[in-house]
Amino acid sequence: MRGSVTFVASDSVTDPRFGEQGGQLTYNSYLRIPQLLEQQIPQSDPEAHDEQLFIVIHQAYELWFKLMLHELDDARDRMLDGETYHPRLRLDRCKAIMKVLVGQVDVIDTMTPQDFLAFRNRLAPASGFQSVQFRELEFLSGMKDPGYIKRFRGLTEAERDRLRARLDQPSLWDGFLAAMRHAGFDTTDYDRRQSALRRIAADRATYGLLWDLAEALVDHDQALSLWRARHVLMAERQIGTKPGTGGSAGGAYLRSRVELRCYPELWELRSHL
């Protein structure tokens, strides 16, 4: 009848896994919140106020790096199989993540150089240079540097194995070339690749998915460069020209990496359009 309300039984009402009546899983247990919140252990004594900020920011970076590796591995594997749609979605998600990573620098910039110095000496020889996941991201993106494994002696054997595997595995660029070949293009050498890329760029009605995927790779490359540039400014704001805690040249080393490109052929294409 008009105005009456009919209630329909659903599994979400009768199933004890939904709602709080006898639930088997909680927010804390699913996300392991107690264990997560036990991982922020300052080294300063007495504890410097801003060391919690420093730890949380960098742990958050590592969680985002883990998600990006998850997304980019899938993008690479799908491109190797000739897919174009889902790899672009994965790259778009990583672009959004990179915006968060750049934005997080604003939070650490609220720390003054004096407050950083209150605990910085406790960090040596630990350094962001030692982030294995960030090196994995670089290797996966095509910036493979075998010398990194030799230069850094603080890696565990498991970490060395992970990085060696990344050096041996196909990169995102390898995946994109596989997608081009799947579409019938010859990628044997530089000239043939540039010819194929110019054809793709000139006929987006036919090759729009490949063009969009190429642009997503450029977005990814640009986002990494912007993050490195923002990181340089943050480091120079905090420590000036001092060397890094891990022994690197600090800001000078970071600045030297800003102009590196993961996909130089996609950037060079612009000069031929």
C-alpha positions in Angstrom: 0.0 0.0 0.0 1.0 3.6 -0.6 3.3 5.0 2.1 4.3 1.7 3.5 7.9 0.5 3.8 8.8 -3.0 2.9 11.9 -4.5 4.4 13.7 -7.2 2.5 15.9 -9.6 4.3 19.5 -9.6 3.0 22.6 -11.6 3.6 24.2 -8.5 5.1 21.6 -8.6 7.9 21.7 -12.3 8.7 25.4 -13.0 8.0 27.3 -12.4 11.2 30.3 -11.3 9.2 28.5 -8.0 8.4 27.8 -5.4 11.0 29.2 -5.5 14.5 27.1 -8.3 15.8 29.6 -11.1 16.3 31.8 -10.0 13.5 34.9 -12.0 12.8 37.0 -9.1 11.4 37.6 -5.6 12.7 39.1 -2.5 11.3 42.1 -2.9 13.6 42.7 -6.5 12.9 42.3 -6.3 9.2 44.7 -3.3 8.8 46.9 -4.5 11.7 46.7 -1.1 13.2 48.3 -2.0 16.6 51.3 -3.5 14.9 51.6 -0.6 12.5 51.5 2.0 15.2 54.3 0.2 17.1 56.8 0.7 14.2 57.6 4.4 15.0 60.7 4.1 17.2 62.7 7.3 17.6 66.5 7.0 18.1 67.0 10.3 19.9 67.1 10.3 23.7 65.4 12.4 25.0 63.1 12.1 22.0 63.3 15.0 19.6 59.8 16.2 18.9 60.1 16.2 15.1 61.6 12.7 14.8 58.1 11.2 14.9 57.2 13.4 11.9 60.4 12.2 10.0 59.7 8.5 10.7 56.0 8.6 9.8 56.6 10.5 6.5 59.2 8.1 5.3 57.3 5.0 6.4 54.3 6.4 4.4 56.5 6.8 1.4 57.5 3.2 1.6 53.9 2.1 1.8 53.1 4.1 -1.3 56.2 2.7 -3.1 54.9 -0.8 -2.3 51.5 0.0 -3.9 53.2 1.6 -6.9 55.3 -1.6 -7.5 52.2 -3.6 -7.3 50.5 -1.5 -9.9 53.5 -1.1 -12.2 54.3 -4.8 -12.2 50.8 -5.5 -13.4 51.0 -2.8 -16.0 54.3 -4.2 -17.3 53.0 -7.8 -17.4 49.9 -6.8 -19.2 51.8 -4.8 -21.8 54.0 -7.8 -22.4 50.8 -9.6 -23.3 49.8 -6.9 -25.7 47.3 -5.1 -23.5 46.9 -1.3 -23.6 43.8 -0.4 -21.6 44.6 -1.8 -18.1 48.2 -0.7 -18.2 47.1 2.9 -18.7 44.8 2.6 -15.8 47.6 1.4 -13.6 49.9 4.2 -14.7 47.2 6.8 -14.1 46.8 5.5 -10.6 50.5 5.8 -10.0 50.4 9.3 -11.4 47.8 10.1 -8.7 50.0 8.5 -6.0 53.0 10.5 -7.1 51.0 13.7 -6.6 50.5 12.6 -3.0 54.2 11.9 -2.6 55.1 15.4 -3.8 52.4 16.9 -1.6 53.8 15.0 1.5 57.0 17.1 1.1 55.0 20.1 2.3 54.4 18.3 5.6 58.1 17.6 6.2 58.9 21.2 5.2 57.2 22.3 8.4 60.2 21.0 10.2 62.9 23.6 10.7 66.6 22.9 10.0 67.3 23.4 13.8 64.6 20.8 14.7 66.1 18.3 12.1 69.6 18.8 13.5 68.2 17.8 17.0 68.2 14.2 15.8 69.9 14.0 12.4 73.2 12.8 13.7 71.4 9.8 15.1 70.4 8.7 11.6 73.9 8.1 10.2 74.6 6.0 8.2 70.9 5.4 7.4 69.8 7.4 4.3 67.0 7.6 1.8 69.6 6.5 -0.7 69.1 3.0 0.9 65.4 2.7 0.0 65.3 -0.6 -1.9 61.7 -0.1 -3.0 62.5 3.2 -4.6 65.5 1.6 -6.5 63.1 -1.1 -7.6 60.8 1.6 -8.9 63.6 3.1 -10.9 64.8 -0.2 -12.2 61.2 -1.2 -13.2 60.8 2.2 -14.9 63.9 1.6 -17.0 66.5 3.4 -15.0 68.6 0.3 -14.3 71.9 0.9 -12.5 73.8 -2.3 -11.7 76.4 -0.2 -10.0 74.0 0.7 -7.2 74.2 -2.9 -5.8 78.0 -2.7 -5.8 78.1 0.9 -4.3 75.8 0.2 -1.4 77.1 -2.3 1.2 74.2 -2.1 3.6 71.9 -4.3 1.6 70.7 -7.6 3.1 71.2 -10.6 0.8 67.4 -10.7 0.3 67.5 -7.1 -0.8 70.3 -7.8 -3.2 68.4 -10.7 -4.7 65.3 -8.4 -5.2 67.4 -5.8 -7.0 69.2 -8.3 -9.1 65.9 -9.8 -10.1 64.7 -6.3 -11.1 67.8 -5.8 -13.3 67.0 -9.1 -15.1 63.3 -8.5 -15.5 61.7 -6.6 -18.3 61.0 -2.9 -17.6 57.9 -0.9 -18.4 59.6 0.3 -21.6 60.1 -3.4 -22.6 56.4 -3.9 -21.9 55.5 -0.9 -24.1 57.7 -2.2 -27.0 55.9 -5.5 -26.7 52.5 -3.8 -27.0 53.8 -2.0 -30.1 54.9 -5.3 -31.6 51.6 -6.8 -30.8 50.0 -4.0 -32.8 52.2 -4.8 -35.8 55.1 -2.4 -35.4 58.8 -3.1 -35.8 60.8 -2.2 -32.7 64.1 -3.7 -33.8 66.2 -0.6 -33.5 66.0 3.1 -32.7 65.1 4.4 -36.2 62.3 1.8 -36.6 60.9 2.6 -33.2 60.9 6.4 -33.9 59.2 5.7 -37.3 56.6 3.6 -35.5 56.0 6.2 -32.8 55.6 9.0 -35.4 53.0 6.9 -37.2 51.1 6.3 -33.9 51.2 10.0 -33.1 50.0 10.9 -36.6 47.1 8.5 -36.6 45.5 8.6 -33.2 42.1 7.6 -34.6 43.7 4.2 -35.3 46.3 3.9 -32.6 44.7 6.0 -29.9 45.1 3.3 -27.2 48.9 3.0 -27.9 49.2 6.8 -28.0 47.4 7.2 -24.6 49.6 4.5 -23.2 52.8 6.3 -24.4 51.5 9.5 -22.8 50.8 7.7 -19.6 54.5 6.6 -19.6 55.5 10.2 -20.1 53.3 11.2 -17.2 54.9 8.6 -15.0 58.4 9.8 -16.1 57.5 13.4 -15.4 56.0 12.6 -12.0 59.2 10.9 -10.9 61.2 13.9 -12.1 59.0 16.3 -10.3 59.2 14.2 -7.1 63.0 14.2 -7.3 63.1 18.0 -7.9 60.8 18.6 -4.9 63.0 16.3 -2.8 66.1 18.3 -3.8 64.5 21.5 -2.5 63.4 19.8 0.7 66.9 18.5 1.3 68.6 21.8 0.6 66.2 23.6 2.8 67.0 21.2 5.7 70.8 20.6 5.3 72.1 23.1 2.7 75.2 21.7 1.1 76.0 19.2 3.8 76.6 15.5 2.7 73.8 13.0 3.2 73.8 10.8 6.3 74.5 7.8 4.0 77.6 9.4 2.7 76.2 10.7 -0.6 76.8 14.3 -1.8 73.4 15.2 -0.4 71.6 17.9 -2.4 74.2 17.8 -5.2 73.6 14.1 -5.7 69.9 14.5 -5.7 70.1 17.5 -8.1 72.2 15.4 -10.5 69.3 12.9 -10.9 66.5 15.4 -11.6 67.1 15.5 -15.4 67.2 11.7 -15.8 64.6 10.2 -18.1 63.1 6.7 -18.0 61.7 6.9 -21.6 64.0 9.2 -23.6 62.7 8.0 -26.9 59.2 9.2 -26.0 60.6 12.6 -25.1 62.7 12.7 -28.3 59.6 12.0 -30.3 58.4 15.5 -29.5 61.2 17.0 -31.7 59.9 15.0 -34.7 56.2 15.8 -34.6 
